[in-house]
Amino acid sequence: MIENDYLLAWSAYLVAALGCLLVWFRLTNWMWRYVREPLRVLVVVLLFSPTIVDPGKEAFAPALAITAMDLLLDVGNNVWRAVADLSMYGLIAFTLYVLFVAIRWPLERWWQARNVPAAVAENEPTLREMMTRDPEDFADTRLDARGERRMRLEPRA
């Protein structure tokens, strides 16, 4: 296989793997976030981990494909190297994911606490009290300060 064929095969594989990843993202979209994200990390590791096939030529291939080919067809002895590469890349990816979650979690809690609406004041009237008020407390403000017509009734202060 010449260099151009090698690059063409890798580019075709990357396009196909991106398509599979997109389908996987759509399939896991409905799941709970803390189940969905590790599954996505797992599939990214499985699809995009390379392993060396021929150390003399420095030729790489997808580790999942090498593992499947060696196990199903008994064509080579690279299965342990491919599994070791998959586990190493998986360990690195999940460590980075746990670090990302450890940073994201306190930030999200801070952001949610920041965006909580302020508590209702104790002396503010309830909706029931506002509805039972005298109708004379409401002013007809269909005209604004410029004399233009407004279509809203507002209570007097």
C-alpha positions as CSV (number, residue, x, y, z in Angstrom):
1,M,0.0,0.0,0.0
2,I,1.5,3.3,-1.0
3,E,1.3,6.5,1.1
4,N,-1.7,7.9,-0.9
5,D,-3.7,4.7,-0.5
6,Y,-2.9,4.7,3.2
7,L,-4.1,8.3,3.6
8,L,-7.2,7.7,1.5
9,A,-8.1,4.6,3.6
10,W,-7.7,6.6,6.8
11,S,-9.7,9.6,5.5
12,A,-12.5,7.2,4.4
13,Y,-12.5,5.6,7.8
14,L,-12.6,8.9,9.6
15,V,-15.6,10.0,7.5
16,A,-17.4,6.8,8.3
17,A,-16.4,7.0,12.0
18,L,-17.8,10.5,12.2
19,G,-21.0,9.3,10.7
20,C,-21.2,6.5,13.2
21,L,-20.5,8.9,16.0
22,L,-23.2,11.3,14.8
23,V,-25.7,8.4,14.8
24,W,-24.6,7.4,18.3
25,F,-25.0,10.9,19.5
26,R,-28.6,10.9,18.1
27,L,-29.3,7.5,19.7
28,T,-28.1,8.6,23.1
29,N,-29.7,12.0,23.1
30,W,-32.7,10.9,25.2
31,M,-30.7,9.5,28.0
32,W,-29.9,11.0,31.4
33,R,-26.8,13.1,31.1
34,Y,-24.5,11.1,33.4
35,V,-25.2,7.9,31.4
36,R,-25.1,9.5,28.0
37,E,-21.8,11.3,28.3
38,P,-19.7,8.2,29.4
39,L,-21.3,6.2,26.7
40,R,-20.3,8.8,24.2
41,V,-16.7,8.9,25.5
42,L,-16.6,5.1,25.2
43,V,-17.7,5.2,21.6
44,V,-15.2,7.9,20.7
45,V,-12.4,5.8,22.2
46,L,-13.6,2.7,20.3
47,L,-13.9,4.5,17.0
48,F,-10.8,6.8,17.1
49,S,-8.1,4.8,18.8
50,P,-5.3,3.8,16.5
51,T,-2.9,0.9,17.0
52,I,0.3,0.1,15.2
53,V,0.1,-2.8,12.8
54,D,3.6,-2.9,11.4
55,P,6.3,-1.4,13.6
56,G,8.8,-1.4,10.7
57,K,6.7,0.8,8.4
58,E,4.9,2.7,11.2
59,A,1.5,1.8,9.8
60,F,-1.4,2.4,12.0
61,A,-5.0,1.0,11.9
62,P,-8.1,1.4,14.0
63,A,-7.7,-0.7,17.2
64,L,-11.3,-1.9,17.1
65,A,-10.8,-3.1,13.5
66,I,-7.6,-4.9,14.3
67,T,-9.1,-6.5,17.4
68,A,-12.1,-7.7,15.4
69,M,-10.1,-9.0,12.5
70,D,-7.6,-10.9,14.7
71,L,-10.3,-12.4,16.8
72,L,-12.8,-13.3,14.1
73,L,-10.5,-14.3,11.3
74,D,-7.3,-15.4,13.1
75,V,-5.2,-13.5,10.7
76,G,-2.5,-12.0,13.0
77,N,-1.1,-11.7,16.5
78,N,-1.8,-8.0,17.1
79,V,-4.9,-8.5,19.2
80,W,-3.2,-7.9,22.6
81,R,-1.4,-4.8,21.4
82,A,-4.8,-3.4,20.1
83,V,-6.6,-4.3,23.3
84,A,-3.8,-2.7,25.3
85,D,-4.0,0.5,23.2
86,L,-7.8,0.6,23.5
87,S,-7.5,0.3,27.3
88,M,-4.8,2.9,27.5
89,Y,-6.8,5.4,25.4
90,G,-9.9,4.5,27.3
91,L,-8.2,5.2,30.7
92,I,-6.9,8.5,29.4
93,A,-10.2,9.6,28.0
94,F,-12.2,8.6,31.1
95,T,-9.7,10.3,33.4
96,L,-10.1,13.5,31.3
97,Y,-13.8,13.1,31.4
98,V,-13.9,12.7,35.2
99,L,-11.6,15.8,35.6
100,F,-14.0,17.7,33.3
101,V,-17.0,16.6,35.4
102,A,-15.2,17.5,38.6
103,I,-14.6,21.0,37.3
104,R,-18.1,21.4,35.7
105,W,-20.1,20.2,38.7
106,P,-19.3,23.0,41.1
107,L,-19.6,25.6,38.3
108,E,-23.1,24.4,37.4
109,R,-24.2,24.4,41.1
110,W,-22.8,28.0,41.4
111,W,-24.6,29.1,38.2
112,Q,-27.9,27.5,39.3
113,A,-27.7,29.2,42.7
114,R,-27.0,32.5,41.0
115,N,-30.0,32.3,38.7
116,V,-32.5,31.3,41.3
117,P,-35.2,34.0,41.5
118,A,-35.2,36.2,44.6
119,A,-37.7,35.1,47.3
120,V,-41.0,36.9,47.4
121,A,-41.1,39.7,50.0
122,E,-43.4,39.0,52.9
123,N,-45.4,42.2,52.6
124,E,-46.1,41.8,48.9
125,P,-49.8,41.0,48.3
126,T,-50.8,37.6,47.0
127,L,-52.7,37.1,43.7
128,R,-55.9,36.5,45.6
129,E,-55.6,39.7,47.6
130,M,-54.9,41.6,44.4
131,M,-58.0,40.2,42.7
132,T,-60.3,41.1,45.6
133,R,-59.2,44.7,45.7
134,D,-61.6,47.5,44.9
135,P,-61.9,48.2,41.1
136,E,-61.5,51.9,41.9
137,D,-57.9,51.2,42.8
138,F,-57.2,50.6,39.1
139,A,-56.7,53.5,36.8
140,D,-57.7,53.6,33.2
141,T,-54.4,54.1,31.5
142,R,-55.3,53.6,27.9
143,L,-53.5,56.8,27.0
144,D,-49.8,57.2,27.8
145,A,-47.9,60.4,28.5
146,R,-47.8,61.3,24.8
147,G,-51.5,60.8,24.4
148,E,-51.1,57.6,22.4
149,R,-53.5,54.7,23.0
150,R,-52.4,51.8,25.1
151,M,-54.4,48.6,25.4
152,R,-53.6,47.7,29.0
153,L,-55.1,48.5,32.4
154,E,-52.6,49.0,35.2
155,P,-53.1,49.4,38.9
156,R,-52.6,52.8,40.5
157,A,-49.7,53.1,42.9
